Amino acid sequence: MEELKTRLKEQIIEALNLEETTPADIDDAAPLFGDGLGLDSIDALELILILEREYGIHIENPAEARPIFASINTLAEYVSKNRK
């Protein structure tokens, strides 16, 4: 699971061009949106694309993604249970 979390952090940093951020800078339990990493709704669409492209996970309704994208912990748990 730790390897998956690190990989997800790397993919988020790359996809969102967070050039000043390293995987170690992202706390596994910190919120990805708002006060935590500070992502926004456009970034959420990028995360959905990462899940589709890298893990074969299709999220039809972006509103359903909100609890999945709460933190790296919730995202990694969802990916580990649902990847193709």
RAQUI-V825278 format. One record per pair of residues at least 6 apart in sequence whose C-alpha atoms are under 6 Angstrom apart, sorted by the first residue. I is the first residue (numbers start at 1). J is the second residue. D is the distance in whole Angstrom. If there is no record, write none. Layout:
BEGIN
I_J_D, I_J_D
END
This chain:
BEGIN
5_76_6, 9_23_5, 28_72_5, 28_73_5, 29_71_5, 29_73_6, 30_36_5, 30_71_6, 31_70_5, 31_71_5, 32_39_6, 32_70_6, 32_71_5, 33_39_4, 51_57_5, 52_58_5, 55_83_5, 56_83_6, 56_84_5, 57_83_6, 68_74_6, 68_75_5, 69_75_5
END
